[in-house]
Amino acid sequence: MSTQTKVVPPKAVLFDLDGTLLDTAPDLGAALNTVLAAEQRPLISAAEYTPLASHGSAGLLRYAYGDEFDQRRDELRQAFLAAYAEQIAVHTQLFDGVANLLEQLSQQQIAVAIVTNKPQALTQQLVPQYPQLASIKVVVSGDTLPVAKPDPAPLLHAATHLGIAAQHCWYVGDAERDIEAGLRANMFTVLAEYGYISVTDDTQAWGAHAKISHPLDLPQLWSN
């Protein structure tokens, strides 16, 4: 955990979904390998696909197919999403500490929302599988608006629905686009280092206000 100075507690915390609240990499990787197996291609290991999981279907498919992905984008994405929908919550689980974190935020009367680039159909299928997330009423998906992260609009949309000004909201995510969106939305940004970050990612350059290595580090940012 790291931050520069003690900060004012948020009135709301907005979370990314994949790689921040939920460890979805195993099921995303399984969907990718389902597509690859159908074409008798070599499968991708967990060590390879896990750091890419925050990049969604495009990132995973581009890694597996290289330049071929650009020529077959729609076909491959459709096959991937169909495979993923069939096995969306087989191995996915909350990251350790997330349930406790959400309970602490509730006790402190801090509002919570989810802002993800995951398509709404998949988000609505996945989130209710986890009781700790099912009570979160404000959920903005990748196609809720005409734009998605790193555009700040989805974050601002969530803040509006919460009835809380953006400057009183925090955004927590594990990808560069999360931090960019949060900064552009004038929110305090927190990088979830426990998420899907590649060894080649220059996270320092992303400019997050703070970093956490475990979900329960988050309340410590305003409690210490």
C-alpha positions in Angstrom: 0.0 0.0 0.0 1.3 3.5 -0.8 0.0 7.0 -0.9 1.5 10.4 -0.5 -0.5 12.0 2.3 -3.5 11.2 4.4 -6.6 11.8 2.4 -10.2 12.8 3.0 -12.5 9.7 3.2 -14.6 9.2 0.0 -18.3 9.5 -0.1 -18.4 6.8 -2.7 -16.0 4.2 -4.1 -16.4 3.0 -7.7 -14.8 -0.2 -8.6 -13.7 -1.9 -11.8 -15.0 -5.5 -12.0 -12.5 -7.9 -13.6 -9.2 -7.9 -11.7 -10.5 -5.6 -9.0 -13.6 -7.1 -7.4 -13.7 -10.5 -9.2 -10.9 -12.9 -10.2 -12.5 -13.7 -13.6 -9.2 -14.8 -15.3 -9.8 -18.5 -15.0 -13.2 -18.4 -16.8 -12.0 -15.9 -19.4 -9.0 -18.1 -20.1 -11.2 -21.1 -20.3 -13.4 -19.3 -22.9 -10.3 -18.4 -24.9 -9.1 -22.0 -24.9 -12.5 -23.2 -25.9 -12.2 -21.1 -29.0 -8.7 -22.2 -29.7 -9.5 -25.9 -29.2 -12.4 -25.7 -31.7 -9.8 -24.6 -34.3 -7.2 -27.2 -33.1 -4.8 -24.4 -32.0 -2.4 -24.6 -29.1 -4.0 -23.6 -25.8 -2.9 -20.7 -23.7 -1.6 -21.2 -20.1 -2.9 -19.4 -17.1 0.4 -17.7 -16.7 0.0 -16.2 -20.1 -3.7 -15.2 -20.1 -4.0 -14.0 -16.5 -2.1 -10.7 -17.0 -4.3 -10.0 -20.1 -7.6 -10.6 -18.4 -8.3 -6.9 -17.8 -8.1 -6.3 -21.5 -11.2 -8.4 -22.2 -11.9 -10.4 -25.2 -9.9 -8.2 -27.6 -6.8 -8.4 -25.6 -7.0 -12.1 -25.1 -7.8 -12.9 -28.7 -5.2 -10.6 -30.0 -2.6 -12.4 -27.9 -3.7 -15.8 -29.2 -4.2 -14.9 -32.8 -1.8 -12.1 -33.5 -2.5 -10.2 -36.7 -5.1 -12.7 -37.7 -7.4 -11.2 -35.0 -7.8 -8.0 -37.0 -9.1 -9.9 -40.0 -11.5 -12.1 -38.0 -12.3 -9.7 -35.1 -16.1 -10.0 -35.2 -16.2 -13.8 -35.8 -13.6 -14.5 -33.0 -15.2 -12.1 -30.6 -18.6 -13.7 -31.1 -17.2 -17.1 -30.6 -15.4 -16.0 -27.4 -18.4 -14.3 -25.9 -20.6 -17.3 -26.6 -18.1 -19.6 -24.9 -17.6 -17.3 -22.0 -21.4 -16.9 -21.4 -21.5 -20.7 -21.1 -18.9 -20.8 -18.3 -19.0 -17.3 -16.9 -19.0 -18.2 -13.2 -17.4 -21.7 -13.0 -14.1 -20.7 -11.4 -14.6 -16.9 -10.9 -14.6 -15.7 -7.3 -14.2 -12.6 -5.3 -10.7 -11.6 -4.6 -9.6 -12.3 -1.0 -10.8 -9.4 1.2 -13.4 -8.0 -1.1 -16.4 -9.2 0.9 -14.9 -7.7 4.1 -14.0 -4.5 2.3 -17.6 -4.0 1.0 -18.9 -4.7 4.5 -16.6 -2.0 5.9 -17.7 0.5 3.3 -21.3 -0.2 4.1 -20.7 0.3 7.8 -19.0 3.6 7.1 -21.9 4.6 4.9 -19.7 4.9 1.8 -21.7 4.3 -1.4 -20.4 1.8 -3.9 -20.8 1.3 -7.6 -19.3 -0.8 -10.4 -17.9 0.6 -13.6 -16.7 -2.0 -16.0 -16.0 -2.3 -19.7 -17.6 -5.7 -19.7 -20.7 -5.9 -22.0 -23.9 -5.3 -20.1 -25.4 -8.8 -21.0 -22.4 -10.5 -19.4 -22.2 -8.1 -16.4 -25.9 -8.8 -15.7 -25.3 -12.5 -15.9 -22.2 -12.5 -13.7 -22.7 -10.0 -10.9 -25.9 -11.6 -9.4 -23.9 -14.8 -8.9 -22.2 -13.2 -6.0 -24.4 -12.0 -3.1 -21.8 -9.5 -1.9 -22.1 -7.7 -5.3 -25.8 -8.3 -6.0 -26.7 -5.5 -3.6 -24.7 -2.9 -5.6 -27.4 -1.0 -7.3 -25.4 1.2 -9.6 -23.6 -0.8 -12.3 -22.3 0.8 -15.5 -21.1 -1.6 -18.2 -19.0 -1.1 -21.3 -22.0 -0.6 -23.5 -24.3 1.3 -21.1 -23.1 4.5 -22.8 -21.8 5.2 -26.3 -18.3 5.4 -24.8 -16.3 3.2 -22.4 -13.2 3.6 -20.2 -10.7 5.3 -20.6 -13.4 7.9 -21.4 -14.5 9.4 -18.0 -18.2 9.4 -19.0 -19.1 6.0 -17.4 -17.6 7.0 -14.1 -19.4 10.3 -14.1 -22.6 8.5 -15.1 -22.2 6.3 -12.0 -21.5 9.3 -9.8 -24.6 11.0 -11.0 -26.8 8.0 -10.3 -25.3 7.8 -6.8 -26.0 11.5 -6.3 -22.4 12.2 -5.3 -20.1 14.8 -6.9 -17.2 13.2 -8.8 -14.6 15.0 -6.6 -16.0 13.0 -3.6 -15.7 9.7 -5.4 -12.8 7.3 -5.6 -12.2 4.9 -8.5 -10.3 1.6 -8.0 -9.0 -0.4 -10.9 -6.2 -2.6 -12.1 -5.6 -1.3 -15.7 -4.2 1.9 -17.2 -7.5 2.8 -18.7 -9.1 2.7 -15.2 -6.6 5.2 -13.8 -6.9 7.4 -16.9 -10.7 7.4 -16.7 -10.6 8.2 -12.9 -8.1 11.1 -13.4 -10.1 12.5 -16.3 -13.3 12.3 -14.1 -11.5 14.3 -11.3 -11.7 11.3 -8.9 -9.1 10.0 -6.5 -7.6 7.0 -8.3 -6.4 3.8 -6.7 -4.4 1.1 -8.5 -5.3 -2.4 -7.5 -1.9 -4.0 -7.8 -3.3 -7.4 -6.9 -5.2 -7.5 -10.2 -4.1 -8.3 -13.7 -1.0 -6.3 -14.2 1.8 -7.5 -16.6 5.4 -7.3 -15.6 5.9 -5.0 -18.6 3.3 -2.5 -17.4 4.9 0.8 -16.2 2.3 1.4 -13.5 4.2 4.4 -12.1 3.6 6.2 -15.3 -0.1 5.8 -15.0 -0.3 8.4 -12.3 -2.6 6.8 -9.7 -3.0 8.8 -6.5 -2.4 5.6 -4.5 -1.7 1.9 -4.9 -3.0 -1.1 -2.9 -1.7 -4.7 -2.8 -4.8 -6.1 -1.1 -8.5 -5.0 -1.1 -8.4 -4.4 2.7 -5.6 -1.8 2.2 -8.1 0.6 0.8 -9.8 1.8 4.0 -6.3 2.3 5.5 -5.7 5.1 3.0 -8.2 7.3 4.9 -8.0 5.7 8.3 -4.3 6.1 9.2 
